[in-house]
Amino acid sequence: MTAQQQPRIAFQGALGAYSHEACLQARPDGIPVPCTTFEGVLRAVREGRADLAMLPVENTTYGRVADIHRLLPESGMHIIEEAFVRVRIALMGRPGVPLDQIKHVRAHLVLLPQARSYLEARGITSEPAADSAGAAEDLAAGGPTHEGVLASAVAAEIHGLDVLADGIEDMAHNTTRFLLMAPDIDLSRRGARMMTTFVFEVRNIPAALYKAMGGFATNSINMTKLESYMVGGSFTATRFYADIEGHPDDAPVKRALEELGYFTNMLDILGVYPAHPGRWAIEA
């Protein structure tokens, strides 16, 4: 495959971030395009600097990723795949520095509590960084020898650091779900089990949400996610983000979506994509 054929995938963070790991999993031949913010990821695709966008949406330990559900409906892009990345935390240091010399670590604010037990048992202090992979890059550029970083082992490999301890996370199930997005929607049936993601806004009438959900219950549709968020600065204009198992062409899904339409002001399908096997690995 030539460089021109390799997809450019934008993600938030520095090279070696868990989002980068998700890109490698989804498209091993892809060209990573690091971005500073989630908005920057979407902008990179819109401006033609990237072909695809990889965004985290939720974590088994910390729940949904802030702002993502607000950004997706307005992004103009569509979900084409999902990826599940097991968050394995590695403690890394400068080359040749042994573990017993590490007294302080830096990592993203969300990552530090996930290795609290390991750090406390060894008396290692910590401080938050804007980005774990970025902290690894800074350390490699000449950080103190007594300082380490908590990040993906991919970050250590990329930035030339030594992995001093791996798998130090407190929760063995710690997994982040990512969505791979493209400018064009793909409605084809690309797997035995499909997922459909959509957003909708219920009409401002009594029991609207209850009635809107009735079609999924009566048609035996498994709704794996339903989350609300406010729009337009109004307490009455509430939108919902939903994931369901199934394809819009499936008769039960089609009936459920038609019934949903009676009780909504807006219904927008964000993506139809194969269910990743990691979804059931987490449930098991």
N, C-alpha and C positions, 0 to 999 in steps of 0.2 A: 504494500500500500504506500502511495506517495504521500509526501507531506501535505499536498493540496487536498487529498482525500481524507486525511485524518481530521476528525471533528475537534474543533476548539471548544473547550468546556470552561465556562466562567464559574468561579466559586468564591466565596468570601473567606479571606484569610491568606496567610502566607503559604508558600510551598511546604508541604508536610502536614498541613492541617487535616483534621478528620474529614472535612469536606473534600480535600484533595484525595484522600483515601477512597471516598465514595466515587469520585471520578475514575480512579484507577480500576475500581471494581466494575463499574458500569461500562467503561470504554478503555480497556487497557492500552489501546493504541492512540488514545486521545491526546490532545495538546492542552495542558492546563493553562488557564488564564486567571491568575490571582487578582482579586478585587478587594478593596478596603471595606465596603459595606454591601448589604443585601441589595440596596437600590443600585449600587454600582454593578453588581452582577447582572441585573436585568437590563441596565443601560448598555452594558457591553454587547449584549445580544441585539438590542434594538439598533445600535450604531454599527453593527456588522463586525465588531472586533472579536466576537465569539459566535459559535453556531448553536450552542446549547447552554443551559444554566443548571447548576446543581445547587439545590437549596435544602437546608435541614428544616423539618417541620415539627418534630417531636422527639422526646427522649424518654425512655422508660423510667428514668429516675426523676427528672425535673419537668416532665410534661411538655407542653407545646413551646415552641420557640417564639419569643415575642415578635410581633409585627408581621410575621410571615403571612398569616391568614388575611391581614389587611392588604398586603402587597399583591398577593396572587391574583385576586379578581381584577385588579387594575393593571396588571402587568402586560396584558395583551398576548400572553404566552399560555401554552397548554402542557399538561403533564403527559409524558409519553412512557415513563418508567418510574418505578420506585426502587430504592436501594436501602438495605439495612446494614449499618456498620457497627460492629461490636466495639465499644469504646474500651480499648485496652490501653491503660496508662503506663507509660515508661518514664522512669527517672533517668535523665541523661546528664552527662557532664562533659567538660572539655577533655580531649584525648589525653590518656595517661593518668587522669585524676581518679584515685580510688574512691569507692563509695563512702568510706568512713571519714573522708575529708569534706563531704558535702554537708554544710550546715544550714543552708538557706536555698529555697527554690522559688521559682516564678512560674506562673501558669495563668490561663484565663480564669476569671472569677468563678465560673461555673465548674471548672475542673478541680479546683483545689479541695472543696469539701468531699469530692468523690474518692480522695486518697487520704482522708484525715487520719484514719487509724494507723496507716503505715507511717505517716509523718510524725504523729504524736509519739508513737512507740520508739522512734529514733531521735526525738528531740530536734527535729528539723523544722525551722521556722519557714514561713511562706509569705508571699505578697502577690497580689493580682497583677496580671499583665493584660494588655489590650487583646493579645492573641497568643496562644501557646506556641504555635509554630513560629510566630514572629519573635517570641522570647528565645526560642532555640537559635534562630538566625542571629540575634543580638549576642547570645553567649558565644557562639562560634566566632563572632567577629572580634572577640577579645574580652569577654566578661570575666569576673573574678573566678579564681580556681576553686574557691570554696562554695561557689554557687552552682545550682543545678536547675533543670527545667523539667516540668511534667508535660509531656506531649505524646503524640503518636510515635512509634518506633520509625515510621516513615520519615518524620522530621529529623531524627537523629541521622538516618542514612543520607538524607539530602544535604544536611548542613555539616556533616563530618564530625558528629559528636559520638561519644561512647554511651551505649545503653548500660547503665549500672544496675538497674532492676526493672523488670517488666511484669505486667499484670498486677500492679499494686492497687488497683481500684477496689473499693470496699464491696461493691455490688457486682456479683458475677453476671447478672443479667443486663448490665448497663449497655443499652443499644440505642443508636440514633437512627431515625427514619429520614431518608432524603428523597426528594422528588427531582427527577431529571425532566427539564422543560425545554420545549422547542416553540418556535413561532407559529407553526401550523399544527392543528389538531389531527390526530390519527385515530379514526374510529374503527379501524380494522380489528378483527378478532385475532390477537397475536399470542394467545395462550389458552390453556384448558380452563383456567380460572381467571376471570377478569375483574377489575375494579373500576368503578365509576366515581369520580369526584365532582361535586357541583356546589354552587352557592345559590341561596334563594332568600327572598325577603317575604315574610308572611304579611298578608293584609291585616290592617289594624282593626280586627274584629274579635269578639270573645271566642276563646278556644281555637283560634286559628291554627296554632302549632299542633295542638292535639288532633285536629281534623286533618291537617296536612300529613301527619305521620301515619294516619290510619291506613293509607294505601300500602305502605310498606309492611305493616303487620298482617293485613289480610292477604297479601300476596307472598308472604313468607320470605321477604327480602331481609337479609342480614345487614343492618346498618352498623358499621364498625366504628364510626365517629360522627358525632354531632356537636358542634361548638357554635356559640353565638358571639357576635361582636357588633358594636354600635357603629353607625355610619352617619355622616352629615351632622354631627353634634346634636342628634335628637335621641331622646330616651324612648321614643315610640317606633323609630325606624331601625329595627333590629334585623340583622342578616345572620344567616346560619351557613356554616361550612359543613359538608357531609361527605363521608365515604361510604359506599355500599358495595357489596359483592354482587357481581353480575355485569352484563353488557346492556346498553340501552335497547338493543334489538331483541333481547330476551323478552318473551311475552309478559312474564310477571313484572319485570322492571319497567317495561313500557306502560303497563297499566298503572303501576305505582306513580310514575312520573306524570302521567296524564292526570291522575287524581290530585297530585301535588299542585299542578297548575291551577286548579280551581281556587286555591286558597293563598296564592302568592301574587305579588306584584312583579316579581323578577325571578327568573330561573336561568342559570347559566352553567353549562357543563364545562368544567375546567380541564377534564381529561378522562380518557378511557385507556386503560393500560393493564398489562399482565400483573397478576398478584405475585409478588416475590416470595420464594420459598421461605425466606427468613421470617416472614409474617407468622408462620405456624411453628417455626423453631422457637420463637419467643413465647408463644402460647404454651408450648410443651414444657 
